[in-house]
Amino acid sequence: MKKISFRSKMMLTFAVMIIASLGAMWLLFRILIDDFSFRKIVNEIEECYREMDSIMEGKTAIQRDERNAITVRIGQQYMVFMYNSETRASYNSSTDNWYMDPILRYTGYSNSDSVSEIVRTERYAVYKNIDETTNLMSLDLYGKLSNGFTVLIRASYMQMESDNRYITDRLLLVGVAVLIVSVVVAFLVSRTVTKPIRQMSEVAERMAGLDFDARCTEHGGDEIGVLAGSLNRLSERLQETIGELKNANSELQRDLDYRTQLDEMRSDFIANVSHELKTPIALIQGYAEGLAENVSDDAESREFYCGVISDEAGKMNRMVQKLMTLTQLEFGGNQVEYERFDIVSLINGVLNSTEVLRTQKEITLHWHETDPVYVWADEYMIEEVVTNYISNAIHYASKQKEIAVSLSDTEGSIRVSVYNTGEPIPEDEIDKIWTKFYKVDKARSREYGGSGIGLSIVKAVMDRHHRRFGVENHENGVEFWFELEPAEEERRNETHDSNH
């Protein structure tokens, strides 16, 4: 079912009210006008009697002047008959003998049920008379003037009723005209009134659709203007509140994601640590039990058993230390302390510490030491990165068994690259090598004691420094790299801190 608009309801209400008012007025007027007109004619016919009495006061005859005065007074509304029984003087405003029947009736010579007395005074009486032949109604005043003349004044009541019907019909036509004008006015008024309401309705619909940019035009200080202002303030407040709720929801979602991430990291950590520790613990347990049960009596075998136990314990110790370092980096336990240092000197130190291992594996090193190159970074953390890169290169170098360390200036950054010959990393695993405990070649990692944590430490360190790092496959090997900010001689630590 189609809904009726507020504007249509207003117009319909106005029209119904106007029609009802006009109908009530017309009906009331139709009911009361006859009685009102009847009383008015009675009063006028009595007033006419008094005028006649004034005109004829002290007169014993009816002269031309009196006739003219009476004619002017009664006009076309009344018929008058006067006579003096002593002087036989008479006056008749009409040309026929209309007065014969009423005089006989009022003097008691004839009776009629169609006559009723309305008013009686000492000098006259007013009667309501219905002609039995023509069924016409009239009001008759019959009485005596102060000069002794008998007077009969008749007013036509039927003419009065006809006039009343004419007036009420004209009133109905006027009412229809008023109704049409009122409907037009109601249309214009409803349009003016409903325009801001329609606008507020549209704004409310947009607000329901969570669009709070819409605003109402505030028209003055009336109720509609106040409502428009309240709707505007409600829209602004809802926009602010929903914004706050979104921010709170975003923060809550971040907290939930963080907690989920922590739970996943905790589960992965426990699973990975358990997996990594299972083998060395089993080896230590097995060799320790062998020593306890004197499986081998010779000193060389016992020394071998003790060496295995010590080696596996060392691997577990190194893994635990790296896990502690990674945990501190990932959870903000270690703050980055920027300082200006020589990256060349740091690389020399790491290479010197791994010289024995390189010699054992017969690895050729390509490193062209240059003049000092100063950078801004946390020297201890960067040493961890360089150590992990070079250690990985030594352990994974194959084929020609060569390692190349180099420095270059790349787009305003100092890039440190560590290259080793060998098999490239599968493309689908490049993004995974930075994940904790992930190993591309698990057999070789186990062989040299790799835990899969070193590159995770590299990622955590470089993320804390907000610098780039990565890996690239080459035809005969793999290159790992990272970048640092160069440091000028005059720059200070405080300046760098303000930029980070």
N, C-alpha and C positions, 0 to 999 in steps of 0.2 A: 504494500500500500504506500502510495506516494505521500511523503510528509509535507505538511503545510508550513510555509516559512513564517517566521515571526512577523515579517512585514505584512503578509497576507492576513495573519491573525489580527494585527492591529487594525487594518482597513476593515475587515469583517466586523470587528468589535465596534469600531466607530459607526459603521453603517447600521448595525443592529440597534445600537443605542439611539441613533438619530431617528430611525424608523419607529422604534418603540416610543420615543418621546413625542414625535409628531402624531403617532396613532393615539397615544393617550390624550394628548392635547385636543385632537380632533374629536375623540369620543366624549371627553369631558365637556368640550364646548358645545357639542351637539345635544348633550343631555341638559346642560344648564342654561343654554341660551334662551330656550323657550320660556322658562320660568323667569329668567332675568328680563326678557323683553316684555313678558306679561306684566311684571311689576312696574317696568318702566312706562308702559302705556297707561296703567292705572294712575301712576303719579302724574303723567302728562295730561290725562283727561281731567284730573282734579285741578291741575294748574290752569287748564283751559277754562274750567268753571270759574276759578277765581278771577281770571282775566275778563271773562264775560260779566261777572258781577261788578268788576271795577269799571268796565265800559258803561254799563247800564245803571250805575248808581245814580239815584235821584231822577231818573228819566221815566216819563210816563208813556212815551211814544218812541218809536224806532225811526229815527231820521236817517238821511243819507249818510251823515258822518258816522253814525253808529254802525250802519250797514258796512261801510267801507272798512271801519276799524275791525269789525268782526270777521270780514272776509280776509283781511290781511292776517289776522291772528290764527284763524283755523287753517288757512291754506288748503291743500288738497288732502290733508290727513283726516279731517273730521267732517261730519255732517251735523248741523245745528238747526234746531227748531225752537223758537220762543213764541209765547203768546201771553196776552193778558186777558183774562176772562171778563174783566169789567169793561175795558176799553176796546176789546176785540182787536187790539194791535197784535200783529204776528210777524215772524221772520222765519223763512225757510231757505237754507243754503242750497237746497237741491230743487230740482224742477218737478219731482214726483211726490206723492203723498206717503213717503216711507215711514213717517212718524205715527201713522194712525194705529197700527197694531201695537207697537211698544207702549204708547201712552195708555191705551185701553188695558194693556197687561199690567203696567205698573200702577194704574189707578184702581186696579182690582176688578175691572169689568170683564176680564178674561183670564183664564189660568193656562199655564203651560209647564210641562215637566222639563222643558229645555232651558229654563231660566233659573239662574242661581245668583244669589246676592253675594257680592264680594266685599263691599265697604258700605257702611251706613253711618251717616252723621245726622245732626239735627236738621240740616237744610237740604241734604241730598243723599242719594244712595247710588252705588255702582253695581251693575248687574253684568253677568256673563250670559250672553244670549245666543242660542243656536236656532237658526231659522229652520223650521220643520220642513219647509218646501225645498229650499235650496241647500240646506245643510251647511250654510255659511255661518261662521262664528263672528260675533262682534261683542264689543264692550260698550255698554250704555250707561250714561250718567243721567239720572232723572232727579229734578229737585226744584227748589224755588230760589230766585235771586232776591237780593235785599230790597229791590223795588217792587216785589210782588209778582214779577214775571215767572211763568213756568218755563223751564228750560230742559231740553233733551239733547244730549251730545252723544254722538255715536262714533266709535273708532273701529275700523275693520281689523279684526284679529287674524283673519286668514291672510291678508296682505302681509301682516307682520311675520307669520309663519313662512310665507313664501320668501320674504326677504331673508329670514334666518337661514333657510335652505341654500339660498344663493350665496350668502356669506360663508357658510360652512364648506360649500363646494369650492368657492374661490380659495378658502383657507387650505383645502386639500391640494389645489394646484400650486399654491405658494409653498406648501410643505414639500411637494415633489421637487420644485425648483431648489429649495433649501437643501434637500437631500442630495441632489446632483452636485451643488456647489460644495456641500460638506464632504462628499466623497472625493472630489478633486483636492480639497484642502487636506483631507485625511491622507490622500496619496502622497502629496508633497511633504506633509509632516512626517508620515511614516518613513518616507525615503530619507529625510534628514535625520530622523532618530535612529533608523536601523543601519545607516551607513557605518557609523563607528562601531555598532554592535557586530555587524558583519565583519568588519576589519578585526575586531577582537576575537571573533570566532575563528577566522583564518589564522591569526597568531597562535591561538590555543591549539589548533590542529597541527601547526608547525612545531609547537612545543611538545605535543604528544609524540611527534616523530623525532624528538631530541634535537630539533633545530632551534637554538636559543638566540640566533642573531636577529630574528624578527622583532619589531617594536611597534606598539600602537601609537597613533597620534592622539595626544591628550587635548581634548576639546574643553577648554574652560575649567571651572571649578565645580561643575555640577556632579551628580552621582555617576554619570557615564564617564566623565573626565577622571574622577577619582578611581573608578574601576579600571580604566585604561592605565593610569599610573601604577596601580597595584599590580596589574598584570605585567607591566614592564619590569617592575622591581622583582616580581616573582621569577620572571625569565632570567634576569641577571643573577639572582640568588641560586636558582637551579643550575645555571651554567657554572657558577663558582663551585657549588656543591658537587656536581657531577665531575668537574675537573679534579676536585680534591679526592673524590672516590676513585677516579681513574688512577690518580697518582698513588693513592693508598693501595689500590688493587695491583698496580704495577710493582710497587715495592714488595707487596705480599707475594706476588708471583716470582719476583726475583729471589725472595727469601726461600720460597718453596723449591725453586729450581736449584738454589744453592744447597739447600738441605738434601735434595735428591742427588745432586752431584757429589756431596760429601758422602752420602750413603753408598753411592756407586763406587766412589774412590776408596772408601773404607773396605767395601767388599772385594774390589779388585786388589787392593793392597794386601789384604789378608790372604787371598787366593794366590797372588803372585809370590808373596814372601814365603808362604807355605811351600809353594812349588820350588822356589829357588833354594830354600834351606833343606828341603827333603833329601837331596842327593848328598851334599856335604855332611849332613848329620848322619846319614846312613853309613857313609864311608868312615867317618870318625868312629861311629859306634862299632862297626865291623872290625876295624884295625885295632881299636882299644880292647875289644874282646879277645882278639888274637893275641895281643901282648899279655893280657891277663891270664890266658890259658897256655902261655908259652908254646904257641904254635910252632915257632921257629926258635932254636936255641942259639943260632950263631948271631954275632954282634951286627953283621951287615944287614941281616933281615930285620932285626929290631930297629936299626937305624932307619931303614926304609919305611917301616911302619910308622915310626915317630915323625919322619919327614912328611908322609902323606897326611897324618893327623894335623901337623903344624900348617901345612899348605892349605888344607881345607878350612881350618880355623881362620887363617889369614884372609881367605876369600870371603868367609862370612863376615869377618870384621870390616873388610873394605866395603862390602855391600851395605852393611848396617850404617857405616859412616856416610856413604853416598845417599842412603835413604833419609838420614837425618838432615843432610845438607839440602836435599830436594824438598823435604817437608818444610824446612825453614824458608826456603825461597818461595814456595808456592803459597804459603800462608802468612807471608810478611814477617817472619821471625827475624830475618836479616835485612836491615835497612841498607839501601845503596849509599855508600859514602864516596862521592865523586872526588877524584883528585887527579892531578896532572902527573903523568908518568910516561916513561919511554917504553913503547910497545916492543921495540927491537930488543932491548935488554931483557924484557920478560920472556920473549920467545927463545933467546939464547939460553936463559936459565932452564926452561923446560926441556930444550933439546939436549943440554948437558946432562940433565938428570936421567934421560932415556938413552944415553949413548951406549951403555952396556947392553941393554936389550936389543938395540939396533945391530950392534956388533954380533950378538949371538945369532940373530936371525939373518945376518949377512944382507942387511938392507942398505942401499945407497941413498944418502941424503943430498938434496939439492937446496941449498940455502945461501943466498948472497947477502951477507950482513951489510947493512947500510949505515949511514949516519943516524943518530937518534931521531925517532919519530914520536912526537908527544901527542897523547890523546887524553880526553876526559872520560873517566870511567872509574868503577870500583876495581882497583888492581887485583885484589884477592879473588873476586868473582871472575874476572877475565882470565886469570891464571887457570881457574878451573876449566874454562872453555877451551883454552889452548891445550891444556893437558889432555882433556878428553878427545879433542880432534886428533892430536899427535898419537895418543895411545891407540885409538881406533885405526889410524893409518898404519901403524907398526904391525898390529895384529892381523889386519886384513890385506896387507901388501902381498902380492903374488906375482907370478910371471917374472917380469924383470926385477921385481922387488926394489922399487924405487919410491922415494918420498920427496915431494917438493913443497917447500914452504915459501910463500911470497907475500909481499905487501904492494898495494896499489892505491892510487887516489881515484875514487869512483864517485862522481857527482858531489864533490865536497865532503866525502867520507873516506876514512881510511879502511880499506878492505884487507882482511887477513885471510889467506887461502891456504888450505892444507890438502895436497893431492897425493894419492897413492895409486900405483898400478894394481890391476886386479879386475875381478868381475864387476860389472856395473850393478847397481841396485835396480831390481824390477820396478818399472814405472808405477805399477799399482801398489807398491809398498813404500814409495818415497814419503808420502804424507804420514805413514804409520810409524816411521823409525823414531819420531820424537816422542812417542808414547812410552810410558813407563813399562819396563820388562819386555818390550817388543824386541825380537831378534830376527834379523833376516836369515842368518845362517846359525841355527841353534847349536849345531854340532861344533862348529869352530868357536862359538862363544863359550861353550862349556870347556873346550879344550884349553883356552887361555884364561878362563875364569871370568868372562864377561857376564854382567848381570842385567844388561839392557836398561841401565839407569843413566849412563853417562850422557847420552844425547838429550834425555829429559832434563838433566841439569843445565845443559847448554840452552835449551828452549826457555827454561825458567829464568836464567840469568839475562838473556837477551830481551825477554819480555819486560823484565824489571828495568832494563836500561832503555826500553822503547826504541831499540835499534833492529835493523834487518839482519837476517841470517838465512842459511839454506844449504842446499846440496845440488850438484849438477853431475850428471853422468857424462863421461867422455868415452872415446873409442876404446882406450886401453886402461881406463880406470875411473876413479870417483874423486870429485873435488868438493870438500866442505868449506864454507866461508862464513864470515860474520863481519859486520861493519861497526866502526866507532867514530865518534866525533873528534876531529882534529883539535888540538889545543895550541893557541898562539902563546908566545912567551909572556905577554903582558896580561893574559886573562887570569882570573882568579876563580877559586872554587865557589865563592858566593854568587858570582855572576852566572855560573852554570846552574847552580841550584835554583835560581829564580826562573830559568828557562824550562825547568823540569817540574 
